[in-house]
Amino acid sequence: MSIAGNRNNSTATATITALPLLSSLQSPPSSCGYKDSKGTSILVTDPAICLGLTPCEVATSTCTVLRSFAANVTGFTNITAVGNMGNYKNSYLAITNAPSLDLRAFHVSDAVEYLNIENIATLDLTQLPTPLPSTMTTLRMVNCNLKEIPSAFQWPNKLNRVGLDSNRLTTLPSSLPENLQLVALRHNQLTNLTWLPAGLGGINVLNNSIQTLSGVDWRDVTYVELGLNPLTTFAHVRLSAARLTYFGLSNCPLTNLTVDASSFRALRNLPPFYINSLSKATGYRIVNTSLATNVTACQSLNGTVEFPWPDAANFSVCVVLNAPLYQRLPWALSSLLWIGAVMAGLLVLVLVWVTQRTSQSRRRKWGYIPLKNGAKNPFNAVKITVALHPPVVMSKLEALRPFKLKPSDVVTTSKYPIAHGVFGEIWGGLYKDTKVAIKRVKQPLPMARPNDTPLPPGPSSVDKFIDEVHLVSQLKHDHIVTFVGANWTSNASDLEIVMEYMDTGDLRAFLATHSSATYSWTEKAQVMRGILAGLCYLHSLPLVHGDLKSKNVLLDSRKGTKLTDFGEKPTNFAAPSVMFQWTAPEVLAGRPFDVAADVYSFGVILSELSTHMLPYADKKLHGRKTQSPQVLMSQIVAGTLQPTFLVDAMIFPSWVYDMAMRCLALDPIQRPTAADLVAYVMSHL
């Protein structure tokens, strides 16, 4: 569910129809009243200047009419200031695609029910001289670089739909109107949903930074989208079977989902995801999310482990009694044993014994563990037997000693991983007071084991991780992430790679939070050049990246574009955690990775630069049915499916499209080399 930018009725058409400047237009007044505007022009419905009561764009210095618009025009682009629009009669008003928007003289009539402000690089809501009309029902401020909503901002009384997608919000506004029905906050940086008003019908917080959701009453909610959050805990959130129609948890590292029996029925009643006849998302959606609930932990809450959906055998939840106590108790990882003690009335001596025996195992099963500043990997305390890491592994580890950093110089600062993949996870840290990224082997998530004995990374994963350290220590290039060193204590299981920190994050996240209007092809061309320079260097060694995708392309405001993740390559593309979209057809068919496969992956990244969408995101639906990854992969292998491009000369340069088509050739022999592509890009810069 989202608040759409276009509406189907005629009054919402965003096409701008300019009227010719007629001789009957009134002459500009001798003294122009718009000189105080920051911009060079301003949009108004001033009958003293405009033709009748229709909108016109006026030069602020002279009040000369620059553009006049028909009365039914509702969308205005590249407007840098809006003044008195009191005579505007349409119910929909859109101001889009401008470097800034001066609101100091902003005023619209009560006729405006839907205000859409989108793709504005600089927007200052404190400039508003008067509140928005109380009659307004829908407000969108999308991709406007908003870091917060001012506390003094007055929400219209009748507002029931708010869209604040693709901004930089870290907290919710504290004064959202009580009668709000839908809030869309996709692609922000929210960490909690504390200020959501009661009675909401729809909540869309896709791609934020929410890690825990606990103890909230969502029995009025019909639509919930929590996908692409680092969400580990969803506990004691009340849902209604009579209301809930969509529940999205895709791409979440979930470790705990605890609900009461009524809320479980709400989940169980949902069908697999599809788009209904009204074009609304319906059902449950848990792509790339699995959950193996800890039976012992669930039983400590007098709960039972249940599977809500027959076709999701890898997703189980803990169902507890409909008791008020459970609604108040967040199931935090650090308090799991304490909750068990309260529920069972364990003696202090028994609690200590249980803590010593099971603490490490339970924490690992629950996934990512909060760390205090300066803490080391919480799994370091696990004792590893010699048999687990044979001499050959320890010998390879010893060969890394020239790169070993002083342990006290490396400090973990993030409480949770800042990024994670199939095999590894990245933590934030400091090395000698310099910001760094710390990569570790992802800890396994086992099912229940006898006596809850710890399960550290096996010799195979550790061995491959050591190989990765050896490899990255030899790579030295301006477009490859810089290796700082390695760190470990007494065994191989706590080995970690310390790398330079890239302050803008990965390309995938950047595209998801920026529109094409604010991210120019001049900037994108520099990213392309950086990717290709890194590839050209690797292929000259010769090395194959083997997992090139937008998530493995890092950006930095000073250092530019660099490639990362030279670890274990994906092989089982049927696994739900493996992203197949960037993989060449011949590799999906079973052939090994080679340099041509890297070039194909680069071609897929070009499609992301064009659309800002995940590859094939628009191909997953066929009618009302979701096409499975297996179906999409078979079409890619057959050469009948390619990622989407926006082929528009105003948006997407034709030379980039031509390059992409060559990279995506079905026959690997027909694809250009990385060196060819570097020369091609440089010829167009």
Helices and strands as residue ranges (DSSP letters): G 10-12, E 18-19, E 41-44, E 56-59, E 65-69, E 75-77, E 84-85, E 92-101, E 107-108, E 114-123, G 125-127, E 138-142, E 161-163, E 182-184, E 202-204, E 212-214, E 223-225, E 233-235, E 246-248, E 256-260, H 261-268, E 274-275, E 281-285, H 295-299, E 304-306, E 317-320, H 324-328, G 333-335, H 336-344, H 348-365, H 391-398, G 401-403, G 407-409, E 410-412, E 419-420, E 424-431, E 434-441, G 450-452, H 459-474, E 483-487, G 492-494, E 496-500, E 505-506, H 507-512, H 521-540, G 550-552, E 553-556, E 560-563, H 585-588, H 595-611, E 621-622, E 625-626, H 629-638, H 654-663, G 668-670, H 674-682
